[in-house]
């Protein structure tokens, strides 16, 4: 199955959380904060959204940082994805 976002929406796959701190302390699963960094899986067509022309500025396979409480979490074929609006993406990591 494949997710195809509509309008200005973007499908993200969250990157794995760090399991150890920089000082070498191992964190259990519950103590790990969900990272706000993700990989772009699919991008909507953009177009006119709420009366404004939206040009999509991200593309598949980009690494991005998104707002902490943004989007809708979706589970499909055992994998978890997050669907966000492009405006919820804060930066592209290069």
PyMOL CGO cylinders between C-alpha atoms (Angstrom):
from pymol import cmd
from pymol.cgo import CYLINDER

trace = [
    CYLINDER, 0.00, 0.00, 0.00, 1.17, 3.54, -0.73, 0.3, 1, 1, 1, 1, 1, 1,
    CYLINDER, 1.17, 3.54, -0.73, 0.34, 6.89, 0.90, 0.3, 1, 1, 1, 1, 1, 1,
    CYLINDER, 0.34, 6.89, 0.90, -0.29, 9.73, -1.54, 0.3, 1, 1, 1, 1, 1, 1,
    CYLINDER, -0.29, 9.73, -1.54, -0.69, 13.09, 0.24, 0.3, 1, 1, 1, 1, 1, 1,
    CYLINDER, -0.69, 13.09, 0.24, -3.13, 15.72, -1.01, 0.3, 1, 1, 1, 1, 1, 1,
    CYLINDER, -3.13, 15.72, -1.01, -2.67, 19.49, -1.28, 0.3, 1, 1, 1, 1, 1, 1,
    CYLINDER, -2.67, 19.49, -1.28, 0.24, 20.85, 0.74, 0.3, 1, 1, 1, 1, 1, 1,
    CYLINDER, 0.24, 20.85, 0.74, 0.69, 17.75, 2.88, 0.3, 1, 1, 1, 1, 1, 1,
    CYLINDER, 0.69, 17.75, 2.88, 3.89, 15.74, 3.28, 0.3, 1, 1, 1, 1, 1, 1,
    CYLINDER, 3.89, 15.74, 3.28, 4.35, 12.14, 4.50, 0.3, 1, 1, 1, 1, 1, 1,
    CYLINDER, 4.35, 12.14, 4.50, 7.30, 11.74, 6.90, 0.3, 1, 1, 1, 1, 1, 1,
    CYLINDER, 7.30, 11.74, 6.90, 9.00, 8.71, 8.42, 0.3, 1, 1, 1, 1, 1, 1,
    CYLINDER, 9.00, 8.71, 8.42, 10.48, 9.58, 11.79, 0.3, 1, 1, 1, 1, 1, 1,
    CYLINDER, 10.48, 9.58, 11.79, 14.17, 8.83, 12.28, 0.3, 1, 1, 1, 1, 1, 1,
    CYLINDER, 14.17, 8.83, 12.28, 15.19, 6.54, 15.14, 0.3, 1, 1, 1, 1, 1, 1,
    CYLINDER, 15.19, 6.54, 15.14, 15.90, 8.15, 18.51, 0.3, 1, 1, 1, 1, 1, 1,
    CYLINDER, 15.90, 8.15, 18.51, 19.41, 8.12, 19.91, 0.3, 1, 1, 1, 1, 1, 1,
    CYLINDER, 19.41, 8.12, 19.91, 19.84, 5.27, 22.38, 0.3, 1, 1, 1, 1, 1, 1,
    CYLINDER, 19.84, 5.27, 22.38, 22.86, 6.73, 24.15, 0.3, 1, 1, 1, 1, 1, 1,
    CYLINDER, 22.86, 6.73, 24.15, 23.73, 10.26, 25.21, 0.3, 1, 1, 1, 1, 1, 1,
    CYLINDER, 23.73, 10.26, 25.21, 26.98, 11.95, 24.16, 0.3, 1, 1, 1, 1, 1, 1,
    CYLINDER, 26.98, 11.95, 24.16, 28.47, 10.98, 27.52, 0.3, 1, 1, 1, 1, 1, 1,
    CYLINDER, 28.47, 10.98, 27.52, 27.65, 7.29, 26.90, 0.3, 1, 1, 1, 1, 1, 1,
    CYLINDER, 27.65, 7.29, 26.90, 24.58, 6.84, 29.10, 0.3, 1, 1, 1, 1, 1, 1,
    CYLINDER, 24.58, 6.84, 29.10, 22.16, 4.29, 27.63, 0.3, 1, 1, 1, 1, 1, 1,
    CYLINDER, 22.16, 4.29, 27.63, 18.53, 5.50, 27.62, 0.3, 1, 1, 1, 1, 1, 1,
    CYLINDER, 18.53, 5.50, 27.62, 15.61, 3.07, 28.03, 0.3, 1, 1, 1, 1, 1, 1,
    CYLINDER, 15.61, 3.07, 28.03, 12.81, 3.30, 25.44, 0.3, 1, 1, 1, 1, 1, 1,
    CYLINDER, 12.81, 3.30, 25.44, 10.46, 5.32, 27.66, 0.3, 1, 1, 1, 1, 1, 1,
    CYLINDER, 10.46, 5.32, 27.66, 13.08, 7.96, 28.47, 0.3, 1, 1, 1, 1, 1, 1,
    CYLINDER, 13.08, 7.96, 28.47, 13.87, 8.68, 24.83, 0.3, 1, 1, 1, 1, 1, 1,
    CYLINDER, 13.87, 8.68, 24.83, 12.30, 11.78, 23.37, 0.3, 1, 1, 1, 1, 1, 1,
    CYLINDER, 12.30, 11.78, 23.37, 10.82, 11.32, 19.94, 0.3, 1, 1, 1, 1, 1, 1,
    CYLINDER, 10.82, 11.32, 19.94, 13.13, 13.04, 17.48, 0.3, 1, 1, 1, 1, 1, 1,
    CYLINDER, 13.13, 13.04, 17.48, 11.77, 15.92, 15.44, 0.3, 1, 1, 1, 1, 1, 1,
    CYLINDER, 11.77, 15.92, 15.44, 13.88, 14.85, 12.49, 0.3, 1, 1, 1, 1, 1, 1,
    CYLINDER, 13.88, 14.85, 12.49, 12.35, 12.75, 9.72, 0.3, 1, 1, 1, 1, 1, 1,
    CYLINDER, 12.35, 12.75, 9.72, 12.78, 11.62, 6.15, 0.3, 1, 1, 1, 1, 1, 1,
    CYLINDER, 12.78, 11.62, 6.15, 10.29, 12.80, 3.52, 0.3, 1, 1, 1, 1, 1, 1,
    CYLINDER, 10.29, 12.80, 3.52, 8.53, 9.79, 1.97, 0.3, 1, 1, 1, 1, 1, 1,
    CYLINDER, 8.53, 9.79, 1.97, 5.97, 11.51, -0.30, 0.3, 1, 1, 1, 1, 1, 1,
    CYLINDER, 5.97, 11.51, -0.30, 4.97, 15.08, -1.17, 0.3, 1, 1, 1, 1, 1, 1,
    CYLINDER, 4.97, 15.08, -1.17, 1.56, 16.39, -2.21, 0.3, 1, 1, 1, 1, 1, 1,
    CYLINDER, 1.56, 16.39, -2.21, 1.08, 18.37, -5.42, 0.3, 1, 1, 1, 1, 1, 1,
    CYLINDER, 1.08, 18.37, -5.42, 0.71, 21.77, -3.75, 0.3, 1, 1, 1, 1, 1, 1,
    CYLINDER, 0.71, 21.77, -3.75, -1.52, 24.03, -5.82, 0.3, 1, 1, 1, 1, 1, 1,
    CYLINDER, -1.52, 24.03, -5.82, -4.12, 26.39, -4.38, 0.3, 1, 1, 1, 1, 1, 1,
    CYLINDER, -4.12, 26.39, -4.38, -4.77, 25.74, -0.68, 0.3, 1, 1, 1, 1, 1, 1,
    CYLINDER, -4.77, 25.74, -0.68, -7.10, 28.08, 1.25, 0.3, 1, 1, 1, 1, 1, 1,
    CYLINDER, -7.10, 28.08, 1.25, -6.97, 30.58, -1.63, 0.3, 1, 1, 1, 1, 1, 1,
    CYLINDER, -6.97, 30.58, -1.63, -3.16, 30.79, -1.70, 0.3, 1, 1, 1, 1, 1, 1,
    CYLINDER, -3.16, 30.79, -1.70, -0.80, 29.31, -4.28, 0.3, 1, 1, 1, 1, 1, 1,
    CYLINDER, -0.80, 29.31, -4.28, 1.44, 26.75, -2.52, 0.3, 1, 1, 1, 1, 1, 1,
    CYLINDER, 1.44, 26.75, -2.52, 4.74, 25.69, -4.10, 0.3, 1, 1, 1, 1, 1, 1,
    CYLINDER, 4.74, 25.69, -4.10, 6.17, 22.52, -2.57, 0.3, 1, 1, 1, 1, 1, 1,
    CYLINDER, 6.17, 22.52, -2.57, 9.72, 23.14, -1.41, 0.3, 1, 1, 1, 1, 1, 1,
    CYLINDER, 9.72, 23.14, -1.41, 10.62, 19.67, -0.13, 0.3, 1, 1, 1, 1, 1, 1,
    CYLINDER, 10.62, 19.67, -0.13, 11.05, 16.45, -2.08, 0.3, 1, 1, 1, 1, 1, 1,
    CYLINDER, 11.05, 16.45, -2.08, 11.16, 12.74, -1.33, 0.3, 1, 1, 1, 1, 1, 1,
    CYLINDER, 11.16, 12.74, -1.33, 14.30, 11.57, 0.56, 0.3, 1, 1, 1, 1, 1, 1,
    CYLINDER, 14.30, 11.57, 0.56, 14.95, 15.02, 2.10, 0.3, 1, 1, 1, 1, 1, 1,
    CYLINDER, 14.95, 15.02, 2.10, 15.85, 15.00, 5.80, 0.3, 1, 1, 1, 1, 1, 1,
    CYLINDER, 15.85, 15.00, 5.80, 13.72, 17.60, 7.60, 0.3, 1, 1, 1, 1, 1, 1,
    CYLINDER, 13.72, 17.60, 7.60, 13.01, 18.99, 11.06, 0.3, 1, 1, 1, 1, 1, 1,
    CYLINDER, 13.01, 18.99, 11.06, 9.33, 19.51, 11.87, 0.3, 1, 1, 1, 1, 1, 1,
    CYLINDER, 9.33, 19.51, 11.87, 7.27, 21.10, 14.66, 0.3, 1, 1, 1, 1, 1, 1,
    CYLINDER, 7.27, 21.10, 14.66, 7.07, 19.01, 17.83, 0.3, 1, 1, 1, 1, 1, 1,
    CYLINDER, 7.07, 19.01, 17.83, 3.29, 18.56, 17.99, 0.3, 1, 1, 1, 1, 1, 1,
    CYLINDER, 3.29, 18.56, 17.99, 2.56, 18.75, 14.26, 0.3, 1, 1, 1, 1, 1, 1,
    CYLINDER, 2.56, 18.75, 14.26, 0.77, 16.28, 12.07, 0.3, 1, 1, 1, 1, 1, 1,
    CYLINDER, 0.77, 16.28, 12.07, -1.23, 13.11, 12.27, 0.3, 1, 1, 1, 1, 1, 1,
    CYLINDER, -1.23, 13.11, 12.27, 0.40, 9.78, 13.08, 0.3, 1, 1, 1, 1, 1, 1,
    CYLINDER, 0.40, 9.78, 13.08, -0.64, 6.91, 10.81, 0.3, 1, 1, 1, 1, 1, 1,
    CYLINDER, -0.64, 6.91, 10.81, 0.29, 3.22, 10.98, 0.3, 1, 1, 1, 1, 1, 1,
    CYLINDER, 0.29, 3.22, 10.98, 0.28, 1.40, 7.62, 0.3, 1, 1, 1, 1, 1, 1,
    CYLINDER, 0.28, 1.40, 7.62, 1.62, -2.10, 6.93, 0.3, 1, 1, 1, 1, 1, 1,
    CYLINDER, 1.62, -2.10, 6.93, 3.32, -2.14, 10.35, 0.3, 1, 1, 1, 1, 1, 1,
    CYLINDER, 3.32, -2.14, 10.35, 5.21, 1.11, 9.74, 0.3, 1, 1, 1, 1, 1, 1,
    CYLINDER, 5.21, 1.11, 9.74, 4.51, 4.47, 11.38, 0.3, 1, 1, 1, 1, 1, 1,
    CYLINDER, 4.51, 4.47, 11.38, 4.26, 7.66, 9.34, 0.3, 1, 1, 1, 1, 1, 1,
    CYLINDER, 4.26, 7.66, 9.34, 3.43, 11.28, 10.15, 0.3, 1, 1, 1, 1, 1, 1,
    CYLINDER, 3.43, 11.28, 10.15, 1.39, 13.42, 7.76, 0.3, 1, 1, 1, 1, 1, 1,
    CYLINDER, 1.39, 13.42, 7.76, 2.09, 17.15, 8.16, 0.3, 1, 1, 1, 1, 1, 1,
    CYLINDER, 2.09, 17.15, 8.16, 1.41, 20.34, 6.26, 0.3, 1, 1, 1, 1, 1, 1,
    CYLINDER, 1.41, 20.34, 6.26, 4.45, 21.79, 4.53, 0.3, 1, 1, 1, 1, 1, 1,
    CYLINDER, 4.45, 21.79, 4.53, 4.19, 24.84, 6.84, 0.3, 1, 1, 1, 1, 1, 1,
    CYLINDER, 4.19, 24.84, 6.84, 4.88, 22.51, 9.82, 0.3, 1, 1, 1, 1, 1, 1,
    CYLINDER, 4.88, 22.51, 9.82, 8.32, 21.68, 8.39, 0.3, 1, 1, 1, 1, 1, 1,
    CYLINDER, 8.32, 21.68, 8.39, 10.86, 24.05, 9.91, 0.3, 1, 1, 1, 1, 1, 1,
    CYLINDER, 10.86, 24.05, 9.91, 14.05, 23.19, 8.02, 0.3, 1, 1, 1, 1, 1, 1,
    CYLINDER, 14.05, 23.19, 8.02, 15.74, 20.85, 5.55, 0.3, 1, 1, 1, 1, 1, 1,
    CYLINDER, 15.74, 20.85, 5.55, 18.89, 19.19, 6.87, 0.3, 1, 1, 1, 1, 1, 1,
    CYLINDER, 18.89, 19.19, 6.87, 21.70, 19.18, 4.29, 0.3, 1, 1, 1, 1, 1, 1,
]
cmd.load_cgo(trace, "trace")
